[in-house]
Amino acid sequence: MKIVWANRSEWKKPGPIVYIGLLNALSFARLGHESHFFISEGPASDTSRDLEDFYGLENNENLHIHRIPKGSKIAELPGRNIYRQALTFSRNELKKGTEITFLTRELGLVGLLSRLQKQFPKNLRTIYEAHDFHADLNGRDQKIKFTDHRKRLNERLFLPRLSGLLCITPPQAALYQQALPKTNTLALPLGCLDHAPSDDKAIEIRRQRRTVVYVGHLHRYKGVHDLIDQAHFFQQHQIKLHLLGGEPQQIRKFEKKLKSKQVLNPERPSPIHFFPAMPPAQLHQHLEKYASLGIVPLQDSYYNRALTCPVKALDSLSHHLPVIASDLPTTRAVLADAGIYLPADQPSQLPLAAKDLIDDAHRYQQLSKNAARRANELCWKKRAQAILDWIR
């Protein structure tokens, strides 16, 4: 069986979209399946070197990365060039009798995929990995746009015609099962990187760093503003807060806010350190070197409650870090017993919870071991195997 994964984003695009798709493709390659990852070309660079230096991943003989140049605006109108290339590759292989499993998170591709599925029902499996939900627009707490209605039509028409719908949270799967009951649905969280288990000494060294790490955009709905407002608490208890992500303009705004408030003791260093968005390889090096625990302070919203699989939580689990998170079905589905859960509407409790955990060596040790166990349960290789077992 050959695996095809198609992603319209550009190679080396900041953020998790390309990185997660790449990890998906690589996970099948690690199981011994020839995997083909189709991605928009992006700026010219050495792909093999990017894989190691930018993404922090090893080359695998079974992984083939196809960087597809964009066509002209006119050429892209009937469908993206990357879609055509991935479909052409798959069609040629299918004509030879090759078994193909085609996966994508691109909703704009599902119509073409359903057509290909009809042409090759015996040796093609098509899977859409959902990162949102549009089949039923009722209940959303954001303004519904015209594009939402178009996506709704796409999901209702084409998802039941695919081999399977892969959901990243159980609540998301429940929504799809209610809206599209005839669709073959599986819920699997996104995966964790493999790291060797940490011994007690290594765990204690991490605890003594007294550094809380947040990864992601610096938006209010992510809960970041509430953390920054309690900078004095972190300083008082000698806890550092690293905020990894955000645009330079956002960072300057927050740094200016901290200075103007004058809540910090000028004789002590600031507890809050901002870092611009960084490549995955650099991000994991930072977590390995500095972090004591991770935080996922999501606000309670329709999307956060049902549709997100917080990558920042998976990043922390990959390094066997305990995580303090908003108490939502989505965070519990990922963290299980590696998390400490706080009411999403009471972000002021988070700094105190972080202090209590860092000061409690025994509890910190236990939660770190829980995180290591949970990371192993969610490792990418096991996820890929579960998908293969499902489609078979």
N, C-alpha and C positions, 0 to 999 in steps of 0.2 A: 504494500500500500504506500502511495505517495501522499504527502500532505501539502496543501497549498493554503497560504494565508495571505490575504490582500488587505492593504492598509493605504488609504489615499494620502496620508500625511507625508511630510518630507523627512527624509533621512536626517538624523541628528536634530530633529525639532525638539525644543525644550518641552519639559513636561512628561507625563507618564504614558501618553497614548502610543507612541512608537515603541517605547521601551517595553511596555506590557505586551504588545503584539509580537515583538521580537522574542521575548521570553516564552510566549506561547509556542512559536515556531521552533525555538531551540529545544523546548521540552520534548517534543516529538522526535527531534533529531537525536536526543540523548537516549531515547528508547530504541534507536536503530532504524527509524523510518526516514527515508529521503524527504526532506522538508524544503519547500520553496517559499520564500518570504518576498512578496511583491510590495514595493514601497516607492513613493515618488522620489526622484533622484536627489534633489537638494543640491547644494554647492558641491563642486568637485572635491573629492578626497579619496584617501585610500580606505576601502571598505574594511579590509581585514584589520588594519590598524585602528580604525574607528571602533570596531567591535570590542577590542581590548581596552583602548585608552579612553574612549568616550563612554561606552556602555559598561565597561568592567566585566565583560563576558569572554569566555574562551571560544576560539574557533572550533568548529565541529565539522568533520568531513561530510556529515549528512545534511548540513545546513547550507542552502544556496540562497544568497541574497540577490534579488533582481531590482536594481535601482532604475526606475523607468522615467525617462525624460518627459516633461509635460509637452503636449502638443500646443498648437496655436489656439487662440480663443475659439475660433470657428471649429477646429478639430475636436475641441473638448466639449462642445455643445451637446452632441448626441450621446455622450458618455465619456468618462475620463479615460485617457490613454492607458492608465495603469489597470483599469478594469478590463479593457480590451486585451491587454497583454496577458493578464492572469487567466482570462477565459480562453484565449487562444491556446496557451500552453496546456491548460487542462483538457480542452477539446481534443488536441492532438494526441495526448496521452490516453484519453478515453477511447479513441478510435483504435488504438493498439490493443485495447483490452485491459489496460492498467487500471487498478483500483485507485480512485482518488477520493480523498476527503478534503473538501474545500471549506475553509472557515473564514469568516470576516465579521467585523463589527460595523461595516459600512451599510447603512440602510439603503443607500442609493444603488447598491449592487444586488439587492435581493430579487428584484424583478428579473434581471438577466440570469441570475442563478437558478431561479425556479424554472425558467425556460430550458436551461442546460440540464437540470434535473429530469425534466420530462423526456429529453432526448436520450439520456443515458441512465435509465432507472436501475439497472443491475449493478453497475460498477462505480457509480458516483454517490457520495454522501455529501450533503450541503448543510452547513450549520451557521446560524447567525448568533453571534455572541452579543446579547443586548446590554447596553449601558444606559438605557433610559426606558421609557414605557409610553407609547402613544396610541395603543390600540383602543383605549378608552380614555378620553380626556376629562372625564368627570373627576372631581376631587382634587385637581391640581390647585396649588395655592399661588401660582404665577399667572400672569395674563396670557391667554391662549392666542397665539399668532397664526397667520395664514400657513406658515410652514409646518406648524403642529398638525393642522388638518391634513396637509399633504402627507405627512409622515404617518398619520393615523390610517389613511387610505392604503399606503404602502404596506403597513404591518398587517392589516386585516385581509388584504388581497393575497399577499405573497408568503407570509410566514407559515401558514398552514401547508403550503406546497413544498416546503423544504423538508429535509430529513429530520432536522431537530432545531430546537431553540434553546440555547445555552444561557441561563440567567446567572447573574453574579451575586444575587442575594435570594434567600427564601421568600421574603415578602414580594419581591419582584416576580418570582415564579408564580406565586399565588395570584397576582394581578393578571398575568398572562393566561393562566389556566382558567380564570373566570371569564376573561374576554374572548379567548381563543381556545375553547375546550378540546378541540380536535388536534391541537398542535402538540407534537412530541417534545416535552419540556424537561430540562434537568437544571437543578440549581447547584452551582459550584462556586465558591469564592475564588478570587484570583489567587495566585500562588506566592510562596515565599522562596527566597534563595536558600541554598544549602550551606550551613556553617557547622563546623565541628562543635559538639557540646562544650560549654565552658565549665571549668572546675570551680570549686568554691573560692579559690584565691582570685581567679579572674573576675568572678562576680563581685567580690568585695572591692576590688580595685575600681570597677565601674561605679559601684555605689559611692565610693569616696570622692569621685569626681564632682558629685552634687550638681549635675548639669541636666536640665530638662530640655528636650529638643522637640520643636514643632517643625513639620515639613509641609510646605504647601503655599498657596496664595495667601496674601495678607488681606483677605476680605473680611468684612464684619460678620457675614453669615458663617464664617469658619471659626468664629469665637476668638480671634486674635486680639481684637481691641480690648476685650476684658482682661486678658493676660497682661497687656502692656500697662493698663491702668493700675495694676497692683505691683508695679516695679519696686515700690518701697518695701513690700513684704519679702520679695526675693532677696533684696539687698540686706535687709535686717537679719535674715536667716542664712546668709552666705550661700545662696543657691543661684546658679547661673541659668539663664534662659536663652537658648539659641533658637533663633527664628530663621529657618532655611527656606528661602523663596521670596517672591515678590520682585517688583521692578525697582530699579534704583530711585526713581521718583517717589515711590511709596516709602522706601526706607528713609530717605531724607526727611519726609514729612513726619514720620514717627520719631526720628531722632530729634527733630526740632520740637516736637510735642513734649518729649521727655525733658528737654532742657528748660522749656518754658514753664513747666509745672513746678520745678524746683522741689520735688518731693524726695529726691535722693540726697544722701549724705555726700557732700563734695569731697570728703576725706577718704571715701571708699570708691573703688572702681564701680562703674555701672554694671548691674547684673544682667542687663539685656544686650545681646549681641545679634546684629542683623547680618545676614549673608544673602547675597543675590542668588537667584535660581542657579543651580549648578548641574553639570552632567551626572548621570547615575553613578559612574565610577567614583567621582569626587564625593558625591553624597554619601555613599556607603563607606568611603574612607573616613569621612567626618564622623559618622555614627560610631564607627569602630574605635576612633581615637578619643572622642569627647563625651559621648552620651551616657547618661545614667538611666534615663527612662524617657519614653515617648508620651506625647499627649495628642489626643484627638478631640478637641473641644467643639464639636459640631453643634450648631443650633438645630432645634427641632423644626424641621420643615418636611414637606411631602417628599422631596428628593432625598434628603438625608435619612429620613425614616425608612424609606422603602427601596431606594434605587442605587445608592452608592455602596461600593465596596472600598472602604478607605485605604488607598495605597499607602498612606503614611503609617497606618497601623501595621500593614504587612512589612514595611521597611523596618519598623522597630522589632517586630517578631523575628525577622530574619537575623537580627543581631542579639536575639534572646533578651530583649529589654522588656521589662514590665511596661504597661501602658495605662494611663489614666484617660478615660474616654467618657463622652456624653452617653447616658444610658438610653440607647436606641436599639431597635431590633437589628439594624445593620452592623453596629459595632459589636454587639454580643455574638452575632453569627461568625465574626472573624476572630475575635479575641478569646472567647470562651473564658476559661479560668485564668488567663494571663492578664486580665484587665481589672481595673478598679473603676466602677461605674458611678457617675455623679449625675444628678438631675440636669437635663440640658438647659433648663431655665435658671440654673443657679451657678453660673461660671465662677462666682467669687469663691466657691469652695475648692476650686482646683489647686491654687497655690498651697493651701493648708494640707490638702491630700498629698501633694507632692512632697512637702516637708515631712509629714508623718511617715511616709513610705521610706524616704531616704534615711530617716533617723532610726528606722526599725530594721536592723541588719537581718534578723531571722525572717521577717516577712518578705523583705526584699529578695533574699536567697530563694525562698519558696516560689515567689512569683516569677523570678528569672528562670527557674527550672520549668515552671508551667509554660513560659513563653517558648523555651527550647522545644518542649514536647509539642506544643501547638504548631510551631514552625515546621516541624517534621511532618505533622499530619497534613499541612497545607503546602508541602513542597511542590514545585512545578511538575516534577516527574510523575508524582502520584496523581496530580490533576490530569495530566495528559493520558495516563493509563485509564483513569476513570472515564474520560471522554471516549477512548477507544472501546472500552467494554460496553459503554452505552450504545454507541452507533452499531456495534456488531449484533 
